Amino acid sequence: MPQPGRAIILVVDDAEDIRNLLAATLQSRYELKSAANGKEALRQAESEPRPDLILLDIQMPGLNGYEVCARLKSNPVLSPIPVIFLTALTDPKDEVKGLELGAVDYITKPVSAPLMLARVSTQLALYHQRRSLEEEVRQRVEELYATRLQIIRRLACAMEYREGGLSHRVMRVSHYVRILAIELGMDEQTAQLLFDAVPLYDIGKLGVPDYILRSADRLNKVEWQEMQRHPEIGAAIVGEHNDPLLAMARMMALSHHERWDGAGYPNRLGGERIPLSARILALADAFEAMTATQRHRRPIPAQDAASQLVQDSGKQFDPRVVAAFRKVVPQFEKIMATFNDELEGIHDLDFVASGSAALAGAKPAQRKG
């Protein structure tokens, strides 16, 4: 077993005496792995624990050192591992070729033990420093993303408060969108991006007068025209960004009321001119509106809502999205039961970070009263 804190070096050479010599020189400071040919070198590099540095001979039967290095550098997982060529080839052209392939150093045989130890130590220090910096950057990016999500979710809560109080509406719609995205073949990362962007889709209602938002009656023509401004207001609130999350949120806010037949708003887009994320959201939002309590109507059962949505395939909704929806209606019903507004626990402002984790770990709360 490797000793904690000790770097692991993979020694690759077809000559056993060279491997033994290198082991005698290095083993007091480092953990060692060894390989006698290129094929074994690649296997050892991929096996856990992976090496922190590779000492690689060039002239070997089968795969030579250059070929091994090229394969290592073409593998995103293995490419960061520093490679030092250790070879009898002394022509400067050979050294240049090795460095061009991605090696960090080139040591010629016969090996000077102090020189090799010094170069190995230097390259390991640089490697660990780079990994430390990359980890620091990764953590910082995650912190920024988490902060951005919290701001998005609290803006969504502010919108719900203005409409009359907190509910699980945004949570449900987020899950509906994620389920549909996965069913449509989107990868996990993209589906999660949609899940994270959903809370801002109705943020434009902040620009709609209170008396319209809270009206218990059906809207008249003037009021309806005012309400139809909220997608453009939402897009303006989110703004234009290069950030994928905010760019997705803006797109969904702007286009979730467009219709497949081109009769929607605000831009009367039709068919595949509507972004797929907005086509998915349009159906999820419609299902939510049908199955949750509204000021001007009572909710209807999930199966009745599903029947109405299927009837609107090719008119209001993308037929492909509707086909996916028909397969996942039971999952939608599970979301409805898990995040039911009649249950306690809806006043927690912390939105669950992961869509899959939220559903897998959720337990229905107790009914009020």
KEKE-3310 file (N, C-alpha, C; in steps of 0.2 Angstrom, whole numbers, plus 5000, padded with zeros to 4 digits):
npx = (5004:5003:5012:5004:5005:5017:5023:5019:5029:5030:5040:5046:5054:5062:5073:5078:5088:5090:5078:5079:5090:5085:5074:5081:5087:5076:5067:5068:5062:5050:5035:5034:5030:5031:5035:5038:5036:5028:5014:5011:5014:5004:4993:4997:4998:4984:4978:4973:4982:4984:5000:5010:5020:5029:5043:5050:5056:5062:5067:5059:5053:5038:5026:5034:5043:5039:5027:5019:5019:5012:4999:4996:4995:4984:4974:4962:4961:4974:4983:4987:4998:5015:5028:5044:5057:5068:5082:5094:5096:5104:5103:5099:5087:5079:5076:5069:5058:5052:5049:5040:5029:5024:5031:5039:5053:5069:5080:5096:5104:5120:5112:5113:5112:5110:5106:5095:5086:5085:5078:5067:5061:5059:5049:5039:5035:5031:5020:5011:5009:5002:4991:4986:4982:4973:4963:4959:4954:4943:4935:4932:4925:4914:4909:4905:4895:4886:4882:4876:4865:4858:4854:4846:4836:4831:4826:4816:4808:4804:4796:4785:4781:4775:4765:4756:4761:4772:4775:4776:4777:4788:4798:4791:4789:4803:4807:4798:4803:4816:4814:4808:4818:4828:4821:4820:4833:4843:4859:4865:4871:4866:4853:4853:4857:4845:4836:4841:4840:4826:4819:4819:4810:4797:4800:4798:4785:4787:4786:4773:4757:4751:4737:4733:4740:4735:4722:4706:4698:4694:4706:4703:4704:4714:4721:4726:4734:4744:4748:4754:4766:4776:4786:4796:4799:4805:4816:4823:4826:4834:4844:4858:4870:4886:4887:4882:4871:4864:4861:4853:4843:4838:4833:4823:4814:4810:4804:4795:4781:4779:4771:4770:4763:4765:4757:4759:4767:4781:4785:4780:4785:4788:4787:4803:4810:4808:4817:4823:4823:4813:4802:4801:4799:4787:4777:4778:4775:4762:4756:4758:4750:4737:4736:4738:4731:4723:4719:4708:4703:4700:4711:4714:4714:4729:4729:4719:4724:4735:4728:4723:4734:4740:4731:4734:4745:4757:4750:4749:4760:4776:4777:4786:4790:4778:4776:4787:4783:4771:4776:4781:4772:4768:4780:4778:4767:4772:4780:4771:4765:4775:4779:4768:4757:4748:4754:4765:4780:4783:4788:4801:4815:4826:4831:4831:4847:4851:4842:4840:4844:4835:4822:4825:4828:4817:4803:4786:4778:4769:4752:4744:4736)
npy = (4994:5011:5024:5037:5053:5052:5054:5045:5036:5031:5019:5016:5004:4993:4986:4976:4978:4992:4996:4991:4999:5012:5010:5008:5020:5029:5024:5027:5039:5040:5032:5017:5012:5000:4996:4985:4987:4996:4994:4989:5000:5009:5003:5002:5016:5019:5012:5012:5017:5031:5036:5050:5055:5050:5041:5038:5026:5027:5018:5004:4987:4984:4995:5011:5023:5036:5034:5029:5040:5049:5043:5044:5058:5060:5056:5063:5061:5056:5064:5076:5071:5072:5068:5062:5059:5046:5041:5033:5039:5053:5063:5080:5081:5071:5074:5086:5081:5073:5083:5090:5081:5082:5079:5084:5084:5078:5066:5060:5043:5037:5038:5051:5050:5060:5071:5066:5064:5078:5084:5076:5079:5093:5093:5086:5095:5106:5100:5097:5109:5115:5107:5110:5123:5122:5115:5125:5134:5127:5125:5138:5142:5133:5139:5152:5148:5142:5153:5161:5153:5153:5167:5167:5159:5165:5177:5171:5167:5180:5184:5175:5178:5190:5187:5181:5172:5160:5144:5127:5128:5132:5123:5111:5113:5115:5101:5095:5099:5095:5081:5079:5083:5074:5062:5066:5064:5072:5076:5073:5084:5095:5094:5097:5110:5116:5113:5121:5134:5136:5143:5157:5159:5165:5178:5190:5194:5203:5215:5217:5224:5224:5222:5215:5203:5198:5196:5188:5186:5182:5189:5205:5212:5222:5220:5207:5210:5217:5208:5199:5205:5200:5190:5197:5207:5199:5194:5205:5208:5198:5199:5200:5187:5179:5168:5152:5147:5159:5163:5153:5154:5167:5164:5155:5162:5172:5164:5155:5156:5155:5146:5130:5131:5144:5154:5160:5170:5182:5184:5177:5165:5149:5131:5123:5134:5139:5139:5123:5121:5130:5125:5113:5119:5126:5115:5110:5120:5122:5110:5112:5123:5118:5108:5113:5124:5139:5156:5159:5146:5129:5115:5102:5084:5074:5065:5070:5082:5078:5072:5083:5090:5081:5082:5094:5093:5097:5108:5119:5113:5105:5091:5081:5083:5081:5068:5063:5067:5059:5047:5049:5053:5047:5050:5063:5064:5059:5069:5079:5074:5073:5087:5094:5108:5108:5102:5103:5113:5121:5134:5135:5144:5138:5131:5115:5109:5099:5092:5078:5073:5079:5074:5060:5060:5066:5067:5066:5079:5082:5084:5100:5105)
npz = (5000:4996:5004:5014:5008:5000:4984:4969:4958:4941:4934:4918:4908:4897:4901:4914:4923:4923:4928:4941:4946:4945:4954:4966:4968:4969:4979:4992:4994:4987:4982:4971:4955:4941:4924:4910:4897:4884:4883:4896:4903:4900:4905:4919:4921:4921:4931:4948:4963:4953:4945:4950:4942:4928:4923:4908:4896:4879:4868:4866:4864:4854:4858:4857:4868:4863:4857:4868:4876:4868:4868:4881:4883:4875:4882:4892:4906:4910:4904:4912:4920:4923:4911:4910:4899:4899:4892:4880:4869:4861:4852:4848:4841:4844:4857:4856:4849:4859:4869:4861:4861:4873:4884:4900:4903:4898:4900:4898:4896:4902:4918:4930:4946:4957:4948:4942:4953:4957:4946:4945:4958:4956:4945:4951:4961:4953:4947:4958:4963:4952:4952:4964:4962:4952:4959:4968:4960:4955:4966:4969:4958:4960:4971:4967:4958:4966:4974:4965:4961:4973:4974:4962:4967:4977:4971:4964:4975:4980:4969:4971:4983:4980:4972:4981:4990:4997:4988:4982:4968:4959:4962:4958:4944:4940:4943:4934:4921:4921:4922:4909:4901:4903:4898:4885:4880:4884:4891:4908:4914:4906:4908:4922:4921:4915:4926:4936:4930:4929:4940:4937:4927:4927:4932:4926:4929:4940:4935:4932:4936:4953:4954:4944:4944:4956:4953:4955:4945:4928:4916:4908:4891:4890:4902:4900:4889:4896:4905:4896:4893:4902:4898:4890:4899:4909:4903:4901:4914:4918:4909:4897:4895:4895:4903:4905:4914:4917:4904:4899:4908:4904:4891:4893:4901:4891:4881:4885:4883:4870:4856:4848:4835:4832:4837:4849:4861:4866:4853:4843:4838:4830:4829:4828:4829:4841:4856:4862:4876:4880:4874:4881:4894:4892:4891:4904:4912:4908:4913:4926:4929:4926:4936:4949:4961:4956:4955:4948:4945:4950:4953:4942:4940:4937:4927:4919:4915:4908:4897:4891:4887:4878:4868:4863:4856:4843:4841:4852:4859:4856:4847:4850:4863:4869:4867:4874:4887:4889:4893:4905:4914:4926:4934:4935:4943:4955:4959:4961:4972:4981:4983:4988:4990:5000:5010:5025:5027:5016:5017:5018:5012:5006:4992:4984:4979:4970:4957:4955:4967:4976:4973:4976:4989:4995:5007:5009:5018:5034:5034:5035:5050)
capx = (5000:5007:5012:5001:5009:5022:5022:5020:5032:5030:5046:5045:5060:5062:5079:5077:5094:5089:5072:5081:5094:5080:5071:5086:5088:5070:5062:5068:5058:5044:5032:5036:5026:5035:5032:5043:5034:5023:5007:5010:5015:4998:4989:4999:4996:4977:4976:4973:4982:4988:5006:5011:5026:5031:5050:5048:5061:5060:5068:5056:5049:5031:5025:5040:5041:5035:5020:5016:5018:5007:4993:4995:4993:4978:4969:4961:4962:4981:4987:4991:5004:5021:5032:5051:5060:5075:5084:5101:5096:5107:5102:5094:5081:5075:5074:5064:5052:5049:5046:5034:5024:5021:5035:5042:5060:5072:5087:5100:5108:5119:5109:5116:5107:5108:5103:5088:5082:5083:5073:5060:5058:5056:5043:5033:5033:5027:5014:5007:5007:4997:4985:4983:4979:4967:4958:4957:4950:4937:4931:4930:4919:4908:4906:4901:4889:4881:4880:4872:4859:4854:4851:4841:4830:4827:4822:4809:4804:4801:4790:4780:4778:4771:4759:4752:4764:4776:4772:4781:4776:4794:4801:4788:4791:4810:4808:4795:4808:4822:4812:4807:4825:4831:4817:4822:4840:4848:4864:4864:4874:4862:4846:4853:4857:4838:4833:4844:4838:4819:4816:4818:4806:4792:4802:4795:4779:4788:4784:4765:4754:4748:4730:4732:4743:4731:4715:4703:4693:4698:4708:4700:4709:4719:4725:4729:4740:4749:4751:4759:4773:4781:4792:4801:4802:4809:4822:4827:4828:4840:4850:4861:4876:4889:4887:4877:4865:4860:4859:4848:4837:4835:4830:4817:4810:4808:4801:4791:4774:4778:4768:4772:4760:4767:4752:4761:4770:4780:4788:4776:4790:4784:4791:4810:4813:4807:4822:4820:4822:4807:4797:4800:4796:4780:4773:4779:4771:4755:4754:4758:4744:4731:4735:4739:4726:4724:4714:4702:4700:4702:4715:4711:4718:4735:4728:4715:4728:4739:4724:4722:4741:4741:4727:4737:4752:4757:4747:4753:4766:4780:4775:4791:4790:4772:4778:4791:4778:4766:4780:4784:4767:4769:4785:4775:4762:4776:4783:4765:4764:4781:4779:4761:4756:4744:4758:4769:4787:4784:4790:4808:4818:4832:4829:4836:4852:4851:4836:4839:4844:4829:4817:4827:4828:4811:4798:4780:4778:4763:4747:4742:4730)
capy = (5000:5017:5028:5043:5059:5051:5054:5039:5037:5025:5018:5012:5003:4986:4983:4975:4981:4999:4997:4990:5004:5017:5009:5009:5027:5033:5021:5030:5045:5039:5025:5016:5007:4999:4992:4983:4989:5002:4992:4988:5006:5012:4999:5005:5023:5020:5009:5016:5024:5033:5039:5057:5056:5044:5040:5034:5025:5028:5012:4998:4983:4985:5003:5014:5028:5041:5031:5029:5047:5052:5040:5047:5065:5060:5054:5069:5059:5055:5070:5080:5067:5074:5063:5063:5054:5043:5037:5033:5044:5059:5068:5085:5081:5066:5078:5090:5077:5071:5089:5092:5076:5084:5078:5090:5084:5073:5064:5055:5038:5034:5042:5054:5049:5067:5075:5064:5066:5085:5085:5073:5084:5099:5092:5085:5101:5110:5096:5097:5116:5116:5103:5114:5129:5120:5113:5131:5138:5123:5127:5145:5142:5130:5144:5157:5145:5141:5159:5163:5149:5156:5173:5165:5156:5171:5181:5167:5168:5186:5184:5171:5182:5196:5184:5179:5168:5154:5138:5123:5129:5133:5117:5106:5115:5113:5094:5093:5101:5090:5074:5079:5084:5067:5058:5068:5062:5077:5073:5075:5091:5100:5093:5100:5117:5118:5113:5127:5140:5137:5148:5164:5159:5170:5184:5196:5196:5208:5221:5217:5227:5219:5221:5210:5197:5195:5196:5182:5185:5182:5196:5208:5212:5227:5217:5202:5213:5219:5201:5196:5208:5198:5187:5202:5210:5194:5193:5211:5208:5193:5202:5195:5185:5173:5163:5147:5147:5165:5164:5148:5157:5172:5161:5152:5168:5175:5160:5149:5156:5154:5140:5126:5133:5151:5158:5162:5177:5188:5185:5172:5160:5143:5125:5122:5141:5140:5135:5117:5122:5134:5120:5109:5123:5127:5110:5109:5126:5121:5105:5115:5128:5114:5104:5117:5129:5145:5161:5159:5140:5124:5111:5096:5078:5074:5062:5074:5087:5075:5071:5090:5092:5077:5085:5100:5091:5100:5115:5123:5110:5101:5084:5076:5084:5078:5060:5061:5068:5053:5042:5051:5056:5044:5053:5070:5063:5058:5076:5082:5071:5075:5094:5096:5114:5107:5099:5108:5113:5125:5140:5135:5147:5135:5127:5110:5111:5094:5089:5070:5072:5082:5069:5054:5061:5069:5063:5070:5081:5081:5088:5105:5104)
capz = (5000:4996:5011:5013:5007:4996:4977:4966:4951:4937:4930:4912:4904:4895:4904:4921:4927:4923:4933:4948:4947:4947:4960:4972:4968:4971:4983:4999:4994:4983:4980:4964:4950:4936:4918:4906:4890:4883:4885:4903:4906:4899:4910:4926:4922:4921:4937:4954:4962:4947:4946:4950:4937:4924:4920:4902:4891:4872:4864:4869:4859:4854:4859:4860:4872:4860:4856:4874:4878:4864:4870:4888:4882:4871:4887:4897:4913:4911:4901:4916:4923:4919:4909:4909:4895:4901:4886:4878:4863:4863:4847:4850:4837:4848:4863:4853:4848:4865:4872:4857:4862:4879:4890:4903:4903:4894:4904:4894:4900:4909:4923:4936:4952:4960:4943:4941:4959:4957:4941:4947:4963:4953:4941:4955:4964:4949:4946:4964:4963:4947:4954:4970:4959:4948:4964:4971:4955:4954:4972:4968:4953:4963:4976:4963:4955:4972:4976:4959:4962:4979:4971:4958:4970:4982:4967:4963:4981:4980:4965:4974:4989:4977:4969:4986:4995:4994:4986:4979:4961:4956:4963:4954:4937:4939:4942:4928:4916:4922:4919:4902:4897:4903:4894:4878:4879:4886:4896:4915:4915:4903:4912:4928:4920:4915:4932:4940:4927:4929:4945:4935:4921:4928:4935:4923:4933:4944:4931:4930:4941:4958:4954:4938:4947:4961:4951:4955:4939:4921:4914:4902:4885:4892:4907:4897:4886:4901:4907:4890:4893:4907:4896:4889:4906:4913:4899:4903:4921:4918:4905:4892:4899:4893:4908:4903:4918:4916:4897:4899:4912:4900:4885:4895:4903:4885:4876:4887:4881:4862:4854:4842:4829:4830:4839:4856:4862:4863:4846:4838:4835:4829:4828:4831:4830:4848:4859:4865:4883:4881:4872:4887:4900:4890:4893:4911:4915:4907:4917:4933:4929:4927:4942:4955:4963:4953:4958:4944:4944:4954:4950:4939:4941:4933:4921:4915:4912:4903:4891:4887:4884:4872:4863:4860:4853:4836:4841:4857:4861:4852:4847:4853:4870:4871:4867:4880:4893:4890:4896:4912:4918:4933:4938:4937:4949:4961:4960:4964:4979:4986:4984:4988:4993:5006:5016:5028:5025:5010:5019:5018:5007:5003:4986:4984:4974:4965:4955:4957:4975:4979:4972:4979:4996:4998:5010:5010:5025:5037:5032:5040:5054)
cpx = (5004:5006:5009:5006:5015:5020:5023:5023:5032:5036:5045:5052:5060:5068:5078:5082:5093:5083:5074:5086:5090:5076:5075:5087:5082:5066:5062:5064:5051:5041:5033:5031:5031:5032:5038:5042:5029:5016:5006:5011:5008:4993:4991:4997:4988:4975:4977:4978:4987:4995:5006:5016:5028:5038:5049:5054:5058:5061:5065:5053:5042:5030:5031:5038:5037:5028:5016:5014:5012:5000:4991:4992:4986:4972:4968:4962:4970:4985:4991:4997:5010:5025:5039:5054:5067:5077:5092:5101:5098:5106:5097:5087:5076:5072:5068:5058:5049:5046:5040:5028:5021:5025:5038:5049:5063:5079:5090:5104:5115:5117:5113:5111:5105:5104:5096:5084:5080:5078:5066:5057:5055:5050:5037:5031:5029:5020:5009:5005:5001:4990:4981:4979:4973:4961:4955:4952:4943:4933:4928:4924:4913:4905:4902:4895:4884:4878:4875:4865:4855:4851:4845:4835:4827:4824:4815:4805:4800:4795:4784:4777:4773:4765:4754:4755:4768:4772:4778:4781:4783:4798:4798:4790:4798:4810:4804:4800:4813:4820:4811:4813:4828:4828:4819:4829:4845:4853:4862:4866:4869:4855:4847:4854:4850:4835:4835:4841:4830:4816:4815:4813:4800:4794:4800:4789:4780:4786:4777:4762:4751:4741:4728:4735:4739:4724:4712:4699:4698:4700:4704:4706:4715:4724:4729:4735:4746:4752:4756:4765:4778:4786:4797:4803:4806:4816:4826:4829:4834:4846:4853:4868:4879:4889:4881:4871:4861:4857:4853:4842:4834:4831:4823:4812:4807:4803:4796:4783:4773:4775:4771:4769:4761:4762:4753:4764:4776:4782:4785:4781:4786:4789:4798:4813:4812:4813:4819:4819:4815:4801:4795:4796:4788:4775:4773:4775:4764:4752:4753:4751:4738:4730:4736:4733:4728:4718:4707:4699:4703:4707:4711:4716:4724:4733:4723:4719:4732:4735:4724:4729:4742:4737:4730:4744:4751:4753:4750:4759:4770:4778:4780:4791:4784:4773:4782:4787:4774:4770:4782:4778:4767:4774:4782:4771:4766:4779:4777:4764:4769:4781:4772:4760:4752:4748:4762:4776:4788:4787:4798:4811:4823:4829:4834:4841:4852:4844:4835:4839:4838:4823:4819:4826:4822:4806:4792:4780:4771:4758:4745:4736:4730)
cpy = (5006:5021:5035:5049:5058:5050:5047:5040:5030:5025:5014:5011:4995:4983:4982:4978:4989:5001:4996:4996:5010:5016:5010:5016:5031:5030:5024:5036:5045:5032:5024:5011:5006:4995:4991:4984:4994:5000:4991:4995:5010:5009:5002:5012:5024:5017:5013:5013:5026:5037:5047:5060:5050:5045:5035:5033:5026:5021:5006:4994:4985:4993:5006:5020:5034:5040:5031:5036:5050:5049:5043:5054:5065:5059:5060:5067:5058:5060:5074:5077:5069:5068:5065:5057:5052:5038:5038:5037:5051:5065:5073:5084:5076:5070:5082:5087:5075:5077:5091:5087:5078:5082:5084:5090:5078:5072:5059:5050:5039:5040:5044:5054:5056:5071:5073:5065:5073:5087:5082:5077:5090:5098:5090:5091:5106:5107:5097:5105:5118:5113:5107:5120:5128:5118:5120:5135:5134:5125:5134:5146:5139:5135:5149:5154:5144:5148:5162:5159:5152:5163:5172:5163:5161:5176:5177:5167:5174:5187:5180:5175:5187:5193:5182:5175:5162:5148:5133:5123:5128:5126:5111:5107:5113:5105:5092:5094:5096:5083:5074:5079:5077:5062:5059:5066:5067:5074:5076:5082:5096:5100:5097:5108:5120:5118:5119:5134:5141:5142:5155:5164:5164:5177:5190:5198:5202:5215:5222:5220:5222:5217:5215:5203:5194:5195:5189:5181:5184:5189:5198:5209:5216:5223:5211:5204:5215:5213:5198:5200:5205:5194:5192:5206:5205:5194:5199:5211:5203:5196:5197:5194:5180:5167:5158:5147:5153:5166:5159:5151:5163:5169:5158:5157:5171:5171:5155:5150:5156:5147:5137:5129:5140:5156:5161:5169:5177:5189:5180:5168:5153:5137:5125:5129:5143:5136:5129:5118:5126:5129:5116:5113:5124:5122:5109:5114:5125:5116:5108:5119:5124:5110:5107:5122:5136:5150:5160:5152:5135:5119:5105:5090:5077:5071:5066:5080:5084:5074:5078:5092:5088:5080:5091:5099:5093:5106:5120:5120:5106:5094:5079:5077:5081:5071:5058:5062:5062:5048:5043:5054:5053:5048:5060:5069:5062:5065:5080:5080:5073:5082:5097:5103:5113:5104:5104:5108:5117:5132:5141:5138:5143:5130:5122:5110:5106:5092:5082:5069:5074:5077:5063:5054:5064:5065:5068:5072:5080:5086:5094:5103:5097)
cpz = (5000:5002:5009:5012:5002:4989:4974:4959:4948:4933:4924:4908:4903:4898:4912:4926:4928:4928:4940:4950:4949:4953:4967:4973:4971:4977:4990:4999:4991:4983:4973:4961:4945:4930:4914:4899:4890:4885:4892:4906:4905:4905:4917:4927:4923:4928:4943:4959:4956:4949:4946:4945:4934:4921:4914:4897:4884:4868:4868:4863:4860:4854:4861:4864:4869:4859:4863:4877:4874:4866:4877:4887:4878:4876:4892:4904:4915:4908:4906:4920:4919:4917:4908:4905:4898:4896:4884:4872:4865:4858:4849:4847:4841:4854:4861:4852:4854:4869:4868:4859:4869:4885:4893:4904:4899:4897:4900:4899:4898:4914:4929:4941:4955:4955:4942:4947:4959:4952:4943:4953:4960:4949:4945:4959:4960:4947:4952:4965:4958:4949:4960:4967:4956:4953:4967:4966:4954:4960:4971:4963:4956:4968:4972:4960:4960:4974:4971:4960:4968:4977:4967:4962:4975:4977:4965:4969:4982:4975:4967:4979:4986:4974:4974:4991:4992:4993:4984:4971:4957:4956:4959:4947:4936:4938:4935:4922:4916:4919:4912:4898:4897:4898:4886:4876:4880:4891:4903:4916:4912:4906:4918:4927:4919:4921:4936:4937:4928:4934:4942:4929:4921:4931:4932:4926:4938:4941:4929:4937:4946:4957:4948:4941:4952:4960:4952:4949:4933:4919:4908:4896:4887:4897:4904:4893:4890:4904:4902:4890:4897:4904:4894:4895:4909:4909:4900:4910:4922:4915:4901:4895:4894:4897:4906:4907:4917:4908:4896:4902:4907:4894:4887:4898:4897:4881:4878:4886:4873:4861:4848:4835:4828:4833:4846:4856:4866:4856:4841:4834:4835:4828:4831:4831:4838:4852:4863:4873:4885:4879:4878:4893:4898:4893:4901:4915:4914:4912:4924:4934:4930:4933:4948:4955:4960:4956:4955:4943:4949:4950:4947:4940:4936:4926:4916:4911:4907:4896:4887:4884:4878:4866:4859:4857:4845:4836:4846:4859:4856:4853:4851:4860:4873:4872:4873:4887:4894:4893:4903:4916:4925:4937:4940:4943:4955:4963:4964:4971:4984:4988:4983:4992:5000:5012:5019:5025:5019:5011:5019:5012:5003:4998:4986:4978:4969:4963:4957:4964:4978:4979:4976:4986:4999:5001:5011:5017:5028:5034:5037:5044:5057)
residu = (MET:PRO:GLN:PRO:GLY:ARG:ALA:ILE:ILE:LEU:VAL:VAL:ASP:ASP:ALA:GLU:ASP:ILE:ARG:ASN:LEU:LEU:ALA:ALA:THR:LEU:GLN:SER:ARG:TYR:GLU:LEU:LYS:SER:ALA:ALA:ASN:GLY:LYS:GLU:ALA:LEU:ARG:GLN:ALA:GLU:SER:GLU:PRO:ARG:PRO:ASP:LEU:ILE:LEU:LEU:ASP:ILE:GLN:MET:PRO:GLY:LEU:ASN:GLY:TYR:GLU:VAL:CYS:ALA:ARG:LEU:LYS:SER:ASN:PRO:VAL:LEU:SER:PRO:ILE:PRO:VAL:ILE:PHE:LEU:THR:ALA:LEU:THR:ASP:PRO:LYS:ASP:GLU:VAL:LYS:GLY:LEU:GLU:LEU:GLY:ALA:VAL:ASP:TYR:ILE:THR:LYS:PRO:VAL:SER:ALA:PRO:LEU:MET:LEU:ALA:ARG:VAL:SER:THR:GLN:LEU:ALA:LEU:TYR:HIS:GLN:ARG:ARG:SER:LEU:GLU:GLU:GLU:VAL:ARG:GLN:ARG:VAL:GLU:GLU:LEU:TYR:ALA:THR:ARG:LEU:GLN:ILE:ILE:ARG:ARG:LEU:ALA:CYS:ALA:MET:GLU:TYR:ARG:GLU:GLY:GLY:LEU:SER:HIS:ARG:VAL:MET:ARG:VAL:SER:HIS:TYR:VAL:ARG:ILE:LEU:ALA:ILE:GLU:LEU:GLY:MET:ASP:GLU:GLN:THR:ALA:GLN:LEU:LEU:PHE:ASP:ALA:VAL:PRO:LEU:TYR:ASP:ILE:GLY:LYS:LEU:GLY:VAL:PRO:ASP:TYR:ILE:LEU:ARG:SER:ALA:ASP:ARG:LEU:ASN:LYS:VAL:GLU:TRP:GLN:GLU:MET:GLN:ARG:HIS:PRO:GLU:ILE:GLY:ALA:ALA:ILE:VAL:GLY:GLU:HIS:ASN:ASP:PRO:LEU:LEU:ALA:MET:ALA:ARG:MET:MET:ALA:LEU:SER:HIS:HIS:GLU:ARG:TRP:ASP:GLY:ALA:GLY:TYR:PRO:ASN:ARG:LEU:GLY:GLY:GLU:ARG:ILE:PRO:LEU:SER:ALA:ARG:ILE:LEU:ALA:LEU:ALA:ASP:ALA:PHE:GLU:ALA:MET:THR:ALA:THR:GLN:ARG:HIS:ARG:ARG:PRO:ILE:PRO:ALA:GLN:ASP:ALA:ALA:SER:GLN:LEU:VAL:GLN:ASP:SER:GLY:LYS:GLN:PHE:ASP:PRO:ARG:VAL:VAL:ALA:ALA:PHE:ARG:LYS:VAL:VAL:PRO:GLN:PHE:GLU:LYS:ILE:MET:ALA:THR:PHE:ASN:ASP:GLU:LEU:GLU:GLY:ILE:HIS:ASP:LEU:ASP:PHE:VAL:ALA:SER:GLY:SER:ALA:ALA:LEU:ALA:GLY:ALA:LYS:PRO:ALA:GLN:ARG:LYS:GLY)
# end
